[in-house]
Structures are given as structure tokens and as C-alpha cells.
Amino acid sequence: MSAQSEHAGSSTLSLDALVNLLEKIFLRHGTSPEVARVLAENCACAERDGAHSHGVFRMPGYVSTLKSGWVSGRAVPVVEDVASGFVRVDAANGFAQPALAAARPLLVAKARSAGIAVLAIRNSHHFAALWPDVEPFAYEGLVALSVVNSMTCVVPHGADRPLFGTNPIAFAAPRADGEPIVFDLATSAIAHGDVQIAARKGELLPPGMGVDSLGQPTRDPKAILEGGALLPFGGHKGSALSMMVELLAAALTGGNFSFEFDWSNHPGAKTPWTGQLLIVIDPSKAAGQDFAQRSQELVRQMHGVGLRRLPGDRRHRERARSAEGITLDEQTLAQLQALAQ
């Protein structure tokens, strides 16, 4: 298949071609080859899987944050082996994904040995979907849970001003006879990137997503982005989970809380400077039946009670559909090509 094919008003690129294009952009704007490759693969895979709010839509934000000097695109993560089941990484004001890549072999080895291991990443920037961080562990037969906090944009339940980030939680588990069970959810009522996309398209949001600058409920995404804030999902329940993410991703790792960093002196900065925690479990150490078979039985029972769509099903359908190529509209492709020049 050719790397790129043309359609009316759009172009279809292979995954490799899109990765190579994004890698050129990152290199052009000052990252090391190692960082460029990790970020390009992450972004391209999100686009492939239909996670458009974390796909190529993010590239101008990556570029502006690199140009502003807010984040180091050449940071070399420092991996610290601190305990039998604990790994720390100082991302050195770089992106979180290269820090995870640097620590991954030690993390997996510890999880295999002790049955469980924790990775605490600090001094890091995370600007991508969270599920790509945990899904690969499930393909290795491991269970993984990750949390990351972000910039302040969510009003805690019962408060009148924003304090938390969107603070997502991602989980992945293997199952027999099927793709891993993987989900990635923001603890806000809607992901920040989805609000940005709605604003760009001129669409209204469903009720209950956010408030305007006066604290009044609004469906206007621009009002949320321009002085307003998001709400947590599920009221006090989502708010409690968001607080938990702040404690695990920032307090426990040594990273910044969502409210602790100030990027006012870096116009164009977009990436939150926070922390990330991953917990990886080797289910082979558990008693009872094979975990992947048990996961499969749970899925069978869920289907048996009428559930037709599991978490991650849409992503896998998009992934299969994209095997023939990833379609980008002409304007988006031209923008990416301009960024690569």
C-alpha cells in the first residue's frame, strides 16, 4: 500500500507515514530523536484509533509549548530503583511518555518478580491520551492502572472556582480470546480536548459539562474555555476521584498539583507540568483460575445481560478500519506539512 493516497478533500496516510510526518515536526521544533519517535507514535496511534481530541489535533499545542521554552524536548529521564516494587523517574521537565519508556523494562521486571510494582514520574508533561500508556502492559499479560493530573480547569463539587485538572484514570487488563479490556476516562464531565474541538466546530455541549466565567451553567464551549471551567462527572463522586488523582499523581510522585505551576511567562505553553503514577500487577501471582480466562468470563456475562459495547470497542473498530490508512482532511494535512517545514 502506498504511504499516502488522495481522496476528494482528504488524504489517506499509512500509520508509518503519519508517524514519520509527526516525527519530522517534533525534530523540527527541537526534540531529540528519541523523544520525537515516542511522541509521534503516541499521537499517530491516537489518531488511528479515533481519539481525535488527542491525535493530530494536539500538534499545534505541542509545537507552541516547545517554542515557548516551557518544556524540554531534549530531556533525558533519570530512572531511580528505590525499592523492590517501586521505581521513580525524574522526567527532567520533559514529556512523560519518554520517561515511561525509559523506566518500562525495570518496572516490568519488578512486577514480574514482586507481583506488583509502582512507577512514580515527576517533573513531567503529559499532553496525550492515557490509554496508550497502559494498553501495552495488558498485551504482556499484566494489569495496569495509571493516573495523571493536569492544569487547573475543573471546579470541585460544591466549590465556586476551578482547582483540579481533568485528571484522567486509565486501566488495562488482558483477556482470553479477545482484545484487552482498556478504558481511559477523565474525571471531568468531558475531556478538555473535546471542548476545544466543539468550540472549533461551533457546536454546543450537552448540559452539565461546564460553567462560564460567572460560574453559571453553559453549553457554550467557548464560554468554558474563555474564563469558565469544567465540572466533574457524577457530582461529588467524580470530584472525589479527581482529588484522589491529585494525591496519587502529584503528592505521591513529587510532581506539581494542578494549581502549583505558573506558565504565564511562557506564552503559547499548553502542556501541564505535573506528575504521573502507574501501578502494574502480574496476575499470574494471584490464586485461582487464569486471570485472562476470568476476564473473558466477565465479558461473556456482560454480553449475556444485554451489553453490546464494552469500553474500548469503538477504539478497536477504528483501529481495524484504519488498517487501510488514516484519513486527514486537506487543511489538517497542509497544517502538519507546514509545521514540518
LINFEN-V529343 format. One record per residue. N is the residue number from 0. RES is the residue in one small letter. OMEGA is omega in whole degrees, -180 to 180 (* if undefined). Layout:
BEGIN
N:RES:OMEGA ; N:RES:OMEGA
END
This chain:
BEGIN
0:m:180 ; 1:s:-179 ; 2:a:-177 ; 3:q:176 ; 4:s:-174 ; 5:e:171 ; 6:h:180 ; 7:a:178 ; 8:g:-178 ; 9:s:176 ; 10:s:179 ; 11:t:-179 ; 12:l:170 ; 13:s:178 ; 14:l:-180 ; 15:d:-180 ; 16:a:179 ; 17:l:177 ; 18:v:-179 ; 19:n:179 ; 20:l:-180 ; 21:l:177 ; 22:e:177 ; 23:k:180 ; 24:i:-180 ; 25:f:179 ; 26:l:-179 ; 27:r:-176 ; 28:h:162 ; 29:g:177 ; 30:t:173 ; 31:s:178 ; 32:p:-179 ; 33:e:179 ; 34:v:-179 ; 35:a:-177 ; 36:r:-179 ; 37:v:-178 ; 38:l:-179 ; 39:a:179 ; 40:e:179 ; 41:n:-177 ; 42:c:-179 ; 43:a:180 ; 44:c:175 ; 45:a:177 ; 46:e:178 ; 47:r:-174 ; 48:d:176 ; 49:g:177 ; 50:a:-169 ; 51:h:180 ; 52:s:178 ; 53:h:178 ; 54:g:-175 ; 55:v:173 ; 56:f:-177 ; 57:r:-171 ; 58:m:176 ; 59:p:177 ; 60:g:175 ; 61:y:-177 ; 62:v:-178 ; 63:s:-179 ; 64:t:176 ; 65:l:-180 ; 66:k:-178 ; 67:s:-177 ; 68:g:-177 ; 69:w:-177 ; 70:v:177 ; 71:s:178 ; 72:g:179 ; 73:r:-180 ; 74:a:176 ; 75:v:-177 ; 76:p:177 ; 77:v:-178 ; 78:v:-179 ; 79:e:176 ; 80:d:-170 ; 81:v:179 ; 82:a:-175 ; 83:s:-180 ; 84:g:-174 ; 85:f:177 ; 86:v:174 ; 87:r:174 ; 88:v:169 ; 89:d:-178 ; 90:a:174 ; 91:a:-178 ; 92:n:176 ; 93:g:-180 ; 94:f:-175 ; 95:a:-175 ; 96:q:174 ; 97:p:177 ; 98:a:176 ; 99:l:-180 ; 100:a:-179 ; 101:a:-176 ; 102:a:-171 ; 103:r:-179 ; 104:p:179 ; 105:l:180 ; 106:l:-180 ; 107:v:179 ; 108:a:179 ; 109:k:179 ; 110:a:178 ; 111:r:-177 ; 112:s:-174 ; 113:a:-176 ; 114:g:178 ; 115:i:178 ; 116:a:-179 ; 117:v:174 ; 118:l:179 ; 119:a:180 ; 120:i:-180 ; 121:r:176 ; 122:n:-170 ; 123:s:178 ; 124:h:177 ; 125:h:-173 ; 126:f:-171 ; 127:a:171 ; 128:a:-178 ; 129:l:-177 ; 130:w:178 ; 131:p:178 ; 132:d:-175 ; 133:v:-175 ; 134:e:-179 ; 135:p:179 ; 136:f:-179 ; 137:a:177 ; 138:y:176 ; 139:e:178 ; 140:g:-179 ; 141:l:174 ; 142:v:-177 ; 143:a:177 ; 144:l:179 ; 145:s:175 ; 146:v:177 ; 147:v:176 ; 148:n:-174 ; 149:s:-176 ; 150:m:-179 ; 151:t:178 ; 152:c:-177 ; 153:v:178 ; 154:v:175 ; 155:p:-180 ; 156:h:179 ; 157:g:179 ; 158:a:180 ; 159:d:178 ; 160:r:-180 ; 161:p:179 ; 162:l:-177 ; 163:f:168 ; 164:g:175 ; 165:t:165 ; 166:n:-177 ; 167:p:175 ; 168:i:178 ; 169:a:-177 ; 170:f:177 ; 171:a:179 ; 172:a:178 ; 173:p:170 ; 174:r:179 ; 175:a:173 ; 176:d:178 ; 177:g:177 ; 178:e:178 ; 179:p:172 ; 180:i:-176 ; 181:v:170 ; 182:f:-178 ; 183:d:-177 ; 184:l:172 ; 185:a:174 ; 186:t:169 ; 187:s:-177 ; 188:a:179 ; 189:i:179 ; 190:a:-179 ; 191:h:179 ; 192:g:178 ; 193:d:175 ; 194:v:179 ; 195:q:179 ; 196:i:178 ; 197:a:179 ; 198:a:180 ; 199:r:-179 ; 200:k:-178 ; 201:g:-178 ; 202:e:174 ; 203:l:177 ; 204:l:172 ; 205:p:177 ; 206:p:174 ; 207:g:-177 ; 208:m:-175 ; 209:g:-180 ; 210:v:179 ; 211:d:-176 ; 212:s:178 ; 213:l:-180 ; 214:g:-179 ; 215:q:179 ; 216:p:179 ; 217:t:173 ; 218:r:-178 ; 219:d:-178 ; 220:p:179 ; 221:k:178 ; 222:a:177 ; 223:i:-177 ; 224:l:-175 ; 225:e:176 ; 226:g:178 ; 227:g:-179 ; 228:a:176 ; 229:l:174 ; 230:l:175 ; 231:p:175 ; 232:f:174 ; 233:g:176 ; 234:g:-175 ; 235:h:-179 ; 236:k:177 ; 237:g:179 ; 238:s:178 ; 239:a:178 ; 240:l:178 ; 241:s:176 ; 242:m:177 ; 243:m:179 ; 244:v:177 ; 245:e:-178 ; 246:l:-178 ; 247:l:-174 ; 248:a:-177 ; 249:a:-176 ; 250:a:-176 ; 251:l:-177 ; 252:t:-172 ; 253:g:177 ; 254:g:179 ; 255:n:164 ; 256:f:-179 ; 257:s:-177 ; 258:f:-170 ; 259:e:-178 ; 260:f:-177 ; 261:d:-179 ; 262:w:-177 ; 263:s:179 ; 264:n:180 ; 265:h:-180 ; 266:p:-178 ; 267:g:179 ; 268:a:-178 ; 269:k:-170 ; 270:t:177 ; 271:p:-179 ; 272:w:-169 ; 273:t:-180 ; 274:g:-179 ; 275:q:177 ; 276:l:174 ; 277:l:174 ; 278:i:-178 ; 279:v:-176 ; 280:i:173 ; 281:d:-175 ; 282:p:178 ; 283:s:179 ; 284:k:-177 ; 285:a:177 ; 286:a:175 ; 287:g:-175 ; 288:q:178 ; 289:d:-174 ; 290:f:-178 ; 291:a:176 ; 292:q:178 ; 293:r:176 ; 294:s:-180 ; 295:q:179 ; 296:e:177 ; 297:l:179 ; 298:v:180 ; 299:r:180 ; 300:q:178 ; 301:m:176 ; 302:h:-178 ; 303:g:179 ; 304:v:172 ; 305:g:179 ; 306:l:-176 ; 307:r:-177 ; 308:r:177 ; 309:l:173 ; 310:p:179 ; 311:g:-179 ; 312:d:-179 ; 313:r:180 ; 314:r:-180 ; 315:h:176 ; 316:r:178 ; 317:e:180 ; 318:r:179 ; 319:a:179 ; 320:r:-177 ; 321:s:177 ; 322:a:177 ; 323:e:179 ; 324:g:-179 ; 325:i:-175 ; 326:t:175 ; 327:l:176 ; 328:d:-173 ; 329:e:-179 ; 330:q:180 ; 331:t:-180 ; 332:l:179 ; 333:a:178 ; 334:q:179 ; 335:l:180 ; 336:q:178 ; 337:a:179 ; 338:l:-179 ; 339:a:-176 ; 340:q:*
END
